[in-house]
């Protein structure tokens, strides 16, 4: 399978998610290089676009925090440290806000992310909170400056409504697509 065919598969995955959502509005869509200047621009664009929606301030703040985390993940964990590329899509409909990100990762990162997924899948809000606090207290920093809190943080903000999707690109690379869904009926919870 060629790289173009694999990109089409990725695009089809995202298109199928959007089709399944019914009537939705795009808040932010970006695909390309991810660096400090682009992150600042994406955050500013997101803030402006969120202000134009009818979303509550609480929900806007949750979306903002999630976007900052997923963008940092793309920047920190992209397989090529000299050129980082990713995709970000934020959409909302009557029931929820959906954040979808994608980036290329190495097989070793794929295995690590699969372990995180196993740890948090099916856990209750309280179990996630306890895992987060334990990791915050006892976690050590890795070589990229992370303490293993990112997926736990996203799980806390989204009531553990995370979907992990991996596409095998070659012997050593995967497309990693993460879907984070915030249900609008949970907006009165703490940010």
Buried (B, 14 or more C-beta within 10 A) or exposed (E): EEEEEBEEEBEEBBEEBBEEBEEBEEBBEBBEEBEEEBBEEBBEBBEEBBEEBEBEEBBBBBBBBBBBBBBBBBBBBBBEEEEBBBBBBBBBBEBBBBBBBBBBBBBEBBEBBEEBBEBBEEBEEEBBBEBBEEBEEEBEEEEEEBEBBBBBBBBBBBBBBBEBBBBEBEEEBBBBBBBBBBEBEBBEEEE
